[in-house]
């Protein structure tokens, strides 16, 4: 049985009297422990889809089934618990608290879950072991991105949603981060969904979803995903 299943899921927005579709009649299944890459041009609906899966935004119509629960029917309290207990987010724009250090930004997850990873180990795994006491303003954009990644990984989430997780990273660091994300699928059996403009990342995915104009253009099951070291960046 699929871990995630969207059935006729749509999201519309109103601009004055006009209504437009950010997503239209999305139907897709994702299995537990898959590494999924979502591709598409700007405005295709990639981030909207990620926000629906994460319970940040609500669908206008349709079903969003996650782990046998239709989160499209959840109230705000249920969505808050869902985000806290089951979902990790890697945001494109980091969303770090400027008055907290690297360690403190990551350790924030202790406020929402008791089943978290060792914060020092996670920070060290993303290459920031020497920056525990630095504030975001003292870090480069790439380093801030890695703090965001460490914070998400620290939750040990069943579902990890990543919006351009390597966008601010150099190729070497980006490769290392992708290895960490892949390991959460292959070793920990968690589900990782990556939104990206980089089509090369799709080569390591189990499932590739292409969006265009708010609709699914194609879904491909990659039977032989490449190892990250095999991809030419």
C-alpha positions as CSV (number, residue, x, y, z in Angstrom):
1,X,0.0,0.0,0.0
2,X,1.2,3.5,-0.8
3,X,2.5,5.7,2.0
4,X,1.3,8.8,0.2
5,X,-1.6,9.0,-2.2
6,X,-3.2,12.1,-3.7
7,X,-6.5,11.6,-5.4
8,X,-8.0,14.4,-7.6
9,X,-6.2,16.9,-5.4
10,X,-6.5,20.6,-6.5
11,X,-5.4,23.9,-5.0
12,X,-6.8,27.1,-6.3
13,X,-6.2,30.8,-5.5
14,X,-8.3,33.8,-6.1
15,X,-7.0,37.0,-7.7
16,X,-9.9,39.4,-7.4
17,X,-12.8,37.8,-9.1
18,X,-10.6,35.4,-11.1
19,X,-9.6,31.9,-9.8
20,X,-6.6,30.0,-11.0
21,X,-5.2,26.6,-10.3
22,X,-1.8,26.2,-8.6
23,X,-2.5,22.4,-8.8
24,X,-5.2,20.7,-10.8
25,X,-6.5,17.1,-10.3
26,X,-3.2,15.6,-9.0
27,X,-3.2,11.8,-8.8
28,X,0.0,10.2,-7.6
29,X,1.2,7.4,-5.3
30,X,4.5,7.4,-3.3
31,X,5.7,4.3,-1.4
32,X,7.3,4.3,2.0
33,X,11.1,4.7,1.9
34,X,11.2,6.2,-1.6
35,X,13.5,9.0,-2.7
36,X,11.3,11.2,-4.9
37,X,12.3,14.1,-7.1
38,X,9.8,16.6,-8.3
39,X,10.8,18.5,-11.4
40,X,9.2,21.4,-13.3
41,X,9.7,25.0,-14.4
42,X,9.0,27.9,-12.1
43,X,5.2,28.2,-11.4
44,X,4.6,24.5,-12.2
45,X,3.2,23.9,-8.7
46,X,6.2,22.1,-7.1
47,X,6.4,24.1,-3.9
48,X,2.6,24.1,-3.6
49,X,2.6,20.3,-3.8
50,X,5.3,20.2,-1.1
51,X,3.3,22.5,1.1
52,X,0.1,20.4,0.8
53,X,2.1,17.2,1.7
54,X,3.6,19.0,4.7
55,X,0.3,20.3,6.0
56,X,1.4,23.9,5.6
57,X,-1.3,24.6,3.2
58,X,-4.7,23.0,2.6
59,X,-6.1,21.5,-0.6
60,X,-9.2,23.1,-2.2
61,X,-10.5,19.7,-3.2
62,X,-9.5,16.1,-3.3
63,X,-7.7,13.7,-0.9
64,X,-4.2,13.8,0.6
65,X,-3.6,10.4,2.1
66,X,-0.5,10.0,4.3
67,X,0.1,6.9,6.3
68,X,-3.6,5.9,6.0
69,X,-4.8,9.3,7.2
70,X,-6.5,11.9,5.0
71,X,-4.7,15.0,6.2
72,X,-6.9,17.1,3.9
73,X,-9.6,16.6,6.5
74,X,-7.4,17.6,9.4
75,X,-8.2,20.6,11.6
76,X,-5.5,23.1,12.7
77,X,-4.6,21.2,15.8
78,X,-4.3,17.9,13.9
79,X,-2.1,19.6,11.3
80,X,0.1,21.0,14.0
81,X,0.6,17.6,15.5
82,X,1.2,16.1,12.1
83,X,3.9,18.6,11.2
84,X,5.5,18.2,14.6
85,X,5.5,14.4,14.8
86,X,5.9,13.2,11.2
87,X,7.4,15.8,8.9
88,X,10.7,17.5,8.5
89,X,11.1,20.5,6.3
90,X,14.2,21.8,4.4
91,X,13.1,25.3,3.3
92,X,14.6,27.1,0.3
93,X,15.0,30.3,2.4
94,X,16.3,28.6,5.6
95,X,13.9,30.1,8.1
96,X,16.5,30.3,10.8
97,X,16.0,32.4,14.0
98,X,18.7,35.2,13.8
99,X,19.1,35.4,17.6
100,X,19.9,31.7,18.0
101,X,23.2,30.0,17.3
102,X,23.6,27.0,15.0
103,X,23.2,24.6,17.8
104,X,20.2,26.4,19.2
105,X,18.5,26.6,15.9
106,X,18.8,22.8,15.5
107,X,17.9,22.0,19.1
108,X,14.6,23.8,18.6
109,X,13.2,20.5,17.5
110,X,13.3,19.3,21.1
111,X,10.3,21.5,21.7
112,X,8.1,19.5,19.3
113,X,9.5,16.0,19.5
114,X,11.2,13.9,22.1
115,X,12.3,11.3,19.6
116,X,15.1,13.4,18.1
117,X,18.6,12.7,17.0
118,X,21.8,13.8,18.8
119,X,22.1,17.4,17.9
120,X,25.9,17.5,17.9
121,X,26.2,14.5,15.7
122,X,23.7,15.8,13.1
123,X,25.4,19.2,13.0
124,X,28.7,17.5,12.5
125,X,27.3,15.3,9.8
126,X,26.5,18.4,7.6
127,X,30.0,19.8,8.1
128,X,29.2,22.5,10.7
129,X,30.9,21.0,13.8
130,X,33.2,24.1,14.0
131,X,30.2,26.5,13.9
132,X,28.1,25.4,16.8
133,X,28.1,28.8,18.5
134,X,27.8,31.0,15.4
135,X,24.7,33.0,14.6
136,X,23.1,33.0,11.1
137,X,24.6,36.4,10.3
138,X,28.1,34.9,10.8
139,X,27.4,32.1,8.3
140,X,27.5,32.0,4.5
141,X,24.3,31.2,2.6
142,X,25.5,27.6,2.1
143,X,26.2,27.2,5.8
144,X,22.8,28.6,6.7
145,X,21.3,26.1,4.3
146,X,23.1,23.3,6.1
147,X,21.8,24.4,9.5
148,X,18.3,24.2,8.0
149,X,19.1,20.7,6.8
150,X,20.5,19.6,10.2
151,X,17.4,20.9,11.9
152,X,15.1,18.9,9.6
153,X,17.2,15.7,10.0
154,X,17.3,16.1,13.8
155,X,13.6,15.4,14.0
156,X,14.1,11.9,12.5
157,X,11.0,12.5,10.4
158,X,9.1,9.7,8.6
159,X,8.6,12.2,5.7
160,X,11.3,14.7,4.8
161,X,10.3,17.5,2.4
162,X,13.1,19.4,0.7
163,X,12.7,22.6,-1.3
164,X,15.9,23.1,-3.4
165,X,18.0,21.6,-0.6
166,X,21.3,22.0,-2.5
167,X,20.5,25.3,-4.2
168,X,22.9,27.4,-2.2
169,X,25.7,24.8,-1.9
170,X,28.8,24.1,-4.0
171,X,28.9,20.8,-5.9
172,X,31.1,19.0,-3.3
173,X,28.9,20.0,-0.3
174,X,25.7,19.4,-2.3
175,X,26.8,15.9,-3.1
176,X,27.5,15.2,0.5
177,X,24.1,16.5,1.5
178,X,22.4,14.4,-1.1
179,X,24.2,11.3,0.3
180,X,22.8,12.1,3.7
181,X,19.3,12.5,2.3
182,X,19.6,9.3,0.3
183,X,20.8,7.4,3.4
184,X,17.6,8.4,5.3
185,X,15.7,6.4,2.6
186,X,18.0,3.5,2.0
187,X,19.0,2.9,5.6
188,X,16.3,4.5,7.8
189,X,13.4,3.7,5.4
190,X,12.1,7.2,5.6
191,X,10.4,8.9,2.6
192,X,12.3,11.9,1.1
193,X,10.7,14.2,-1.5
194,X,13.0,16.8,-3.2
195,X,11.8,19.7,-5.2
196,X,14.5,21.0,-7.6
197,X,15.3,22.6,-10.9
198,X,18.4,20.4,-11.2
199,X,17.3,17.5,-13.5
200,X,20.6,15.6,-12.7
201,X,19.4,14.9,-9.2
202,X,16.6,12.9,-10.7
203,X,19.1,10.2,-11.6
204,X,19.4,9.1,-8.0
205,X,15.6,9.0,-7.4
206,X,13.3,6.0,-7.1
207,X,10.4,8.1,-8.5
208,X,10.5,11.2,-10.7
209,X,7.4,13.4,-10.9
210,X,7.3,16.1,-13.6
211,X,4.9,19.0,-13.1
212,X,3.8,21.6,-15.7
213,X,1.2,24.3,-15.3
214,X,-0.1,22.8,-12.1
215,X,-0.7,19.3,-13.6
216,X,1.3,16.1,-13.6
217,X,3.1,15.8,-16.9
218,X,4.7,12.4,-16.1
219,X,5.6,10.0,-13.3
220,X,8.5,7.7,-13.8
221,X,9.6,4.8,-11.6
222,X,13.3,4.5,-11.8
223,X,14.1,0.8,-11.3
224,X,17.9,1.4,-11.2
225,X,18.6,4.7,-9.4
226,X,22.2,5.8,-9.7
227,X,24.5,6.2,-6.7
228,X,25.4,9.8,-6.1
229,X,29.0,9.2,-6.8
230,X,28.0,8.0,-10.3
231,X,26.3,11.2,-11.3
232,X,28.3,13.9,-13.2
233,X,27.4,17.2,-11.6
